[in-house]
Amino acid sequence: MSGDVADGRHPSGVDIDRPSAARVYDALLGGSANFAADRALARQMLTAEPHAGRWAQANRAFLRRAVDFLLDEGVRQFVDLGSGLPTVGNVHEIVHAADPDGRVVYVDIDPVAVAHGQSLLAGDDRAAMVQADIRDVNAILADPATQDLIDPDQPVGVLAVAVLHFVADDPARILAGFRSVAAPGSHLVVSHLTTPDEMSAATVGVVAQYNTRTGTPLTFRSRAQVADLFAGWRLLEPGVVPVDAWWPEPGDLEAPGAHPRVPIWAGVGRLPYTR
Ligand SMILES: C[S@@+](CC[C@H](N)C(=O)[O-])C[C@H]1O[C@@H](n2cnc3c(N)ncnc32)[C@H](O)[C@@H]1O
């Protein structure tokens, strides 16, 4: 990872006094690509809800399991929407461990995340980082990196992990945009924060802090609303479940009841292999 954040340098135009979604998440994961304001908010969140770091890790573990699953299904190219900062277990590292020729396009709106991603991926001709708003599907599809790396005739893994709760209006339109150009056998991976009635009072407080401070408010969606995001895709077993309950692996399992449930839904869908 470059030292842009650690050594105080950062892309111009970045307000380092205002926490950002990408960098607070990085701080919750124990990463180093964040500023004092991000760490301060992450600390406040952890004080109010000590499980918040575990949720970020559980979400990250789901992302890894889902990418492994897609690789087993033969998917070799991925578009990671709202990918965040490069951190441990990046998608391209998982993909390239399975197939050195696998392709990954990362997309994020955060200039610091993008600067880090571009620095990390410099010289890698099978992965790229694009700065874009995921609501602008056409811009992402037309980006030279997407055009270069993603073969429209081959199945693609569309990853929308912990990002659609930042989209207030019509996330289904975004997913329909990618679905309309995805080859048979493509997959959609989603994780999404649940509704306040499913959360503890402490968690609701943490989310309120986050909403006020970052300027990227969260939109909550119920399990049924998250399931609706798979319209046009065949939702695969076990359906939409808490993120830590999606095909957990032995290392990811915790004793039942040891902790409150992770308030994030997760699921994977597939387009039929033939049109
Ligand atoms: C919680 S992080 C999730 C990172 C990664 N997907 C994961 O699950 O580990 C959410 C990311 O979404 C990005 N994001 C939020 N709204 C976005 C938008 N409209 N377009 C692109 N990226 C967005 C944020 O900058 C942040 O990096």
The ligand as a Tripos MOL2 file, in Angstrom:
@<TRIPOS>MOLECULE
LIG
   27    29     1     0     0
SMALL
NO_CHARGES

@<TRIPOS>ATOM
      1 C1        -18.4950   -0.0530    3.6210 C.3       1 LIG1
      2 S1        -17.4440    0.1870    2.2460 S.3       1 LIG1
      3 C2        -17.5110   -1.4350    1.5200 C.3       1 LIG1
      4 C3        -16.2100   -1.8380    0.8650 C.3       1 LIG1
      5 C4        -16.2160   -3.2330    0.2510 C.3       1 LIG1
      6 N1        -17.2390   -3.3690   -0.7770 N.3       1 LIG1
      7 C5        -16.4380   -4.2810    1.3110 C.2       1 LIG1
      8 O1        -17.5870   -4.7170    1.4760 O.co2     1 LIG1
      9 O2        -15.4920   -4.6680    1.9930 O.co2     1 LIG1
     10 C6        -18.5160    1.0950    1.1360 C.3       1 LIG1
     11 C7        -17.7900    1.7220   -0.0550 C.3       1 LIG1
     12 O3        -18.7580    2.1990   -0.9800 O.3       1 LIG1
     13 C8        -18.2920    3.4170   -1.5260 C.3       1 LIG1
     14 N2        -19.4460    4.1540   -2.0720 N.ar      1 LIG1
     15 C9        -20.4900    4.6860   -1.3940 C.ar      1 LIG1
     16 N3        -21.3710    5.2460   -2.2400 N.ar      1 LIG1
     17 C10       -20.8670    5.0620   -3.4980 C.ar      1 LIG1
     18 C11       -21.3160    5.4290   -4.8150 C.ar      1 LIG1
     19 N4        -22.4790    6.0840   -4.9970 N.pl3     1 LIG1
     20 N5        -20.5460    5.0900   -5.8670 N.ar      1 LIG1
     21 C12       -19.3590    4.4270   -5.6860 C.ar      1 LIG1
     22 N6        -18.8860    4.0620   -4.4590 N.ar      1 LIG1
     23 C13       -19.6310    4.3680   -3.3890 C.ar      1 LIG1
     24 C14       -17.6120    4.1110   -0.3680 C.3       1 LIG1
     25 O4        -16.6980    5.0850   -0.8150 O.3       1 LIG1
     26 C15       -16.9370    2.9190    0.3210 C.3       1 LIG1
     27 O5        -15.6380    2.7380   -0.1600 O.3       1 LIG1
@<TRIPOS>BOND
     1     1     2 1
     2     2     3 1
     3     2    10 1
     4     3     4 1
     5     4     5 1
     6     5     6 1
     7     5     7 1
     8     7     8 2
     9     7     9 1
    10    10    11 1
    11    11    12 1
    12    11    26 1
    13    12    13 1
    14    13    14 1
    15    13    24 1
    16    14    15 ar
    17    14    23 ar
    18    15    16 ar
    19    16    17 ar
    20    17    18 ar
    21    17    23 ar
    22    18    19 1
    23    18    20 ar
    24    20    21 ar
    25    21    22 ar
    26    22    23 ar
    27    24    25 1
    28    24    26 1
    29    26    27 1
@<TRIPOS>SUBSTRUCTURE
     1 LIG1         1 GROUP 0 **** ****
